[in-house]
Amino acid sequence: MNSSPSAPLAGIRVVVTRPAAQAEGLVRAYQEAGATVVRLPLLAVMPPEDPAPLDAAAARLADFSWVALTSANAVRALLPRVEHWPDTTRLAAVGGATAAALEEHGLKAHLVPAQGDAEHLAQELLQHLAPDDQVLLPQAADARPTLEQALRAAQVPVSAVTAYDKRLPPQAAAQAEELFLDSPLGWVTFTSPRIARSFAELLGGAWPSRRNELRAASIGPVTSTALRELGVEPAAEAARPSDDELVAATVAAVSAAGGGGELEASEDSEAPTAGANQSGETRGTV
């Protein structure tokens, strides 16, 4: 995609690290702002090692008053296992992207917190729970325990099941080496703590000496905390966890710095994609 010289991110390379099947919306948003986008997926979403608990939970959805979903991936892991959604089982989604994933399956979230994180989801969900309500929590294998712990602390019966797992794609190391061997790290998106840690691991022993080259675009406070733990202060943080807000934060940071980060390659065409045949269409954290 060619970008106008007047576009706010013209001449800026942005490396998008979302899973391949979830990157398209963010890629498009950066391209529309004029950036040259390179895809470097640092997570592959996988089925759980043992799918039996998720299958069992899906088979008895009517036993639960609420299902709390903390990612679009959880929606896509659970819903194909459900033949009919019980009328008595309500849905809580952590944010707009997760709610949008539900709508793709013809369902509407009954509760979406104003701020899209587990802490605020727990706070608002607790206000809606009756004494005997049971909550199903389908989540990633490495999910933060925040939501489950908050509900259990309030004596809410919770069934937490692993809905999906995440792995570093096998081609990621070779793609990263090719991409960063002869150029600064520059702008890189981070949409989960797991992706932040994976990126640092890819750099290996070079990470301490090269992390100052990084301009990290963070999807929100939890991911920013993970970046700081790795010794990186985010250059931009989305006001809300969405594609548009992440791009807006990047634009604001580039503007505040007076531009910069120009590509050494031609600005007339998109940079070669790290890993071809990668597409997707979801938004939101992973």
C-alpha positions in Angstrom: 0.0 0.0 0.0 1.4 3.4 -1.0 1.1 6.1 1.6 0.7 9.9 1.1 3.7 11.9 2.3 1.3 13.8 4.5 0.0 10.7 6.3 0.9 10.9 10.0 3.0 7.7 9.9 4.4 8.1 6.4 7.9 6.7 6.3 7.5 4.8 9.6 7.9 1.0 9.7 5.6 -0.7 12.2 6.1 -4.4 13.1 2.8 -6.0 14.0 3.3 -9.1 16.3 -0.3 -10.3 16.7 -1.2 -13.9 15.8 -1.6 -14.2 12.0 -5.4 -14.8 12.2 -5.9 -11.7 14.3 -3.6 -9.1 12.7 -5.5 -7.8 9.7 -7.5 -5.1 11.5 -4.4 -3.7 13.1 -2.4 -3.9 10.0 -5.0 -2.1 8.0 -5.4 0.6 10.6 -1.6 1.3 10.6 -1.6 1.3 6.8 -4.4 3.8 6.7 -2.2 6.1 8.9 0.6 5.8 6.3 2.8 3.3 8.1 4.8 0.6 6.3 3.7 -2.6 8.1 5.6 -5.8 8.5 3.9 -8.8 10.1 5.9 -10.8 12.6 3.4 -13.1 14.4 4.7 -14.0 17.9 1.8 -16.1 19.0 0.0 -19.0 17.4 -3.3 -19.9 19.0 -3.6 -23.6 19.7 -6.3 -26.0 21.0 -5.9 -26.9 24.7 -3.7 -29.9 25.4 -6.7 -31.5 27.1 -10.0 -30.3 25.5 -12.2 -32.5 27.7 -12.9 -29.9 30.4 -13.9 -27.3 27.8 -16.2 -29.8 26.1 -17.8 -30.8 29.4 -18.4 -27.1 30.3 -19.9 -26.4 26.9 -22.3 -29.4 27.3 -23.7 -28.0 30.6 -23.9 -24.3 29.8 -27.3 -24.2 31.3 -25.8 -24.8 34.8 -24.1 -21.5 34.6 -25.7 -18.1 35.2 -22.8 -16.2 33.5 -20.0 -17.0 31.1 -17.2 -14.5 31.5 -15.0 -14.1 28.4 -11.7 -12.3 28.5 -10.6 -12.5 24.8 -12.0 -13.1 21.3 -9.9 -16.3 21.3 -11.9 -17.6 24.2 -15.1 -16.9 22.2 -13.8 -18.7 19.2 -12.7 -21.7 21.3 -16.0 -22.1 23.1 -18.8 -21.2 20.7 -18.1 -23.9 18.0 -18.7 -26.4 20.8 -22.2 -25.0 21.6 -25.2 -26.2 19.7 -27.7 -23.8 21.4 -27.0 -21.0 23.8 -29.3 -21.3 26.9 -31.6 -18.4 27.4 -30.7 -18.3 31.1 -27.0 -18.0 30.6 -25.7 -14.4 30.3 -22.5 -13.3 28.7 -19.9 -10.9 30.1 -17.2 -9.7 27.7 -14.0 -8.0 28.8 -14.1 -5.4 26.0 -15.4 -4.4 22.6 -13.3 -6.8 20.6 -14.6 -9.8 22.6 -18.2 -8.5 22.3 -17.7 -8.2 18.6 -16.5 -11.8 18.4 -19.7 -12.8 20.2 -21.7 -10.9 17.6 -20.0 -12.9 14.9 -21.8 -15.9 16.4 -25.1 -14.2 16.7 -24.8 -13.5 20.5 -24.8 -10.2 22.4 -22.9 -9.5 25.6 -25.0 -8.6 28.5 -22.1 -6.9 30.2 -19.1 -5.0 28.9 -17.1 -3.0 31.4 -16.2 0.6 30.6 -12.5 -0.2 30.9 -11.4 -3.4 29.2 -9.4 -5.4 31.7 -10.0 -8.3 34.1 -10.0 -6.0 37.1 -12.9 -3.9 35.9 -14.7 -6.9 34.5 -14.6 -8.5 37.9 -15.9 -5.3 39.6 -18.8 -4.9 37.3 -19.7 -8.6 37.1 -19.8 -8.9 40.9 -22.5 -6.1 40.9 -24.7 -8.3 38.7 -24.4 -11.6 40.4 -27.1 -13.2 42.6 -26.1 -15.3 45.6 -26.5 -18.7 43.8 -25.0 -17.7 40.4 -22.3 -19.8 39.0 -19.7 -18.5 36.5 -17.9 -20.3 33.7 -14.5 -18.8 32.9 -13.0 -20.2 29.6 -9.6 -18.8 29.3 -6.0 -19.1 28.0 -3.7 -21.7 29.5 -1.5 -18.8 30.8 -4.3 -16.4 31.7 -3.8 -14.1 34.6 -5.6 -15.3 37.7 -7.1 -11.8 38.4 -10.7 -12.5 37.4 -10.9 -15.9 38.9 -9.3 -14.8 42.2 -11.7 -11.8 42.5 -14.7 -13.9 42.0 -13.6 -16.6 44.4 -12.7 -14.0 47.0 -16.4 -12.9 46.8 -17.4 -16.6 47.4 -18.7 -16.9 43.8 -18.7 -20.5 42.4 -16.3 -20.4 39.4 -15.4 -23.1 36.9 -12.2 -22.0 35.1 -11.3 -24.1 32.1 -8.5 -23.9 29.6 -10.1 -22.9 26.2 -6.9 -22.5 24.2 -3.1 -22.3 24.4 -0.5 -20.1 22.8 2.8 -21.0 21.2 5.6 -19.1 19.6 5.4 -19.9 15.8 8.3 -22.0 14.7 9.3 -19.6 12.0 9.4 -16.5 14.3 13.1 -16.7 15.2 14.2 -16.8 11.5 11.8 -14.0 10.6 13.0 -11.8 13.5 16.6 -12.3 12.6 16.0 -11.4 9.0 14.0 -8.4 10.0 16.2 -6.9 12.6 19.7 -8.1 11.7 20.7 -4.9 9.9 18.2 -2.4 11.1 17.0 -0.9 14.4 14.1 -2.5 16.2 12.0 0.6 15.8 8.2 0.6 16.2 6.8 -2.8 17.3 3.3 -3.5 18.6 2.6 -5.4 21.8 -0.9 -6.6 22.4 -0.3 -8.9 25.4 2.3 -9.6 28.1 3.0 -13.0 26.4 4.0 -11.3 23.2 6.3 -8.9 25.0 8.1 -11.7 26.7 8.3 -13.7 23.4 9.9 -10.7 21.7 12.5 -10.4 24.3 13.2 -14.1 24.2 13.7 -13.9 20.4 16.5 -11.3 20.9 18.2 -13.6 23.4 21.5 -12.3 24.6 21.3 -9.3 22.5 18.1 -8.0 24.3 19.9 -5.9 27.0 22.0 -4.1 24.4 19.2 -3.7 21.8 16.1 -2.9 23.8 16.9 0.8 23.7 16.3 0.7 20.0 12.7 -0.4 20.6 9.7 1.9 20.3 7.0 -0.2 21.9 3.4 0.5 21.1 1.4 -1.1 23.9 -2.3 -2.1 23.9 -2.8 -1.2 27.5 -1.6 -1.0 31.1 -1.1 -4.7 31.7 1.1 -5.1 28.6 2.9 -1.9 29.5 3.7 -3.4 32.9 5.2 -6.5 31.2 7.3 -4.3 29.0 8.6 -2.3 32.0 9.5 -5.6 33.7 11.6 -6.3 30.6 13.4 -2.9 30.9 11.4 -1.0 28.2 9.3 2.1 28.7 6.4 2.0 26.2 6.7 4.8 23.6 2.9 4.7 23.2 0.0 3.2 25.1 -3.6 2.9 23.8 -6.2 4.8 25.8 -8.5 1.8 25.2 -7.6 -1.7 23.9 -8.6 -1.3 20.3 -6.8 -1.1 16.9 -7.8 2.5 16.3 -6.6 3.6 19.8 -3.3 1.8 19.4 -2.7 3.5 16.1 -3.8 6.9 17.6 -1.3 6.5 20.4 1.5 5.7 18.0 0.6 8.8 15.9 0.6 11.0 19.0 4.0 9.7 20.1 5.5 10.2 16.6 4.1 13.7 16.4 5.3 14.6 19.9 8.8 13.4 18.9 8.7 15.5 15.8 8.4 12.5 13.4 11.4 10.3 12.8 11.8 6.6 12.4 12.0 6.9 8.6 12.6 3.8 6.6 15.9 3.2 5.0 14.2 1.3 2.2 11.9 2.9 -0.4 8.7 4.5 1.0 6.8 3.8 -2.3 5.8 0.2 -1.4 5.0 -1.9 1.6 8.0 -3.7 3.1 8.3 -7.4 2.5 6.0 -9.3 4.8 7.7 -11.4 7.5 6.0 -14.7 6.8 3.8 -14.8 3.7 0.2 -16.0 3.5 -0.9 -14.6 6.8 -4.2 -13.0 7.2 -7.0 -12.6 9.7 -9.7 -10.2 10.8 -10.1 -10.0 14.5 -9.4 -7.1 16.9 -8.5 -7.0 20.5 -6.0 -8.5 23.0 -4.9 -12.1 23.0 
